[in-house]
């Protein structure tokens, strides 16, 4: 995302998570998910959380795998 403002980026990530069609064949889906995943590395925690929420909502397998890896690295896991 080109805008330097974390708030603007956060709004964009949130919007992508809400508005991106669920159609996995949508031509812009891959590019949008790449932008959301890039936001996971931002220093702003709010932007990171919006990116996580967007990836969970979209259910993209690659995005979900990255979230699982991050959770494991940070020591979060679900024990059932």
Secondary structure by P-SEA (a helix, b strand, c coil): cccccaaaaaaaaaaaaccccccccccaaaaaaaaaaaacccccaaaaaaaaaaaaaaccaaaaaaaaaaaaaacccccc
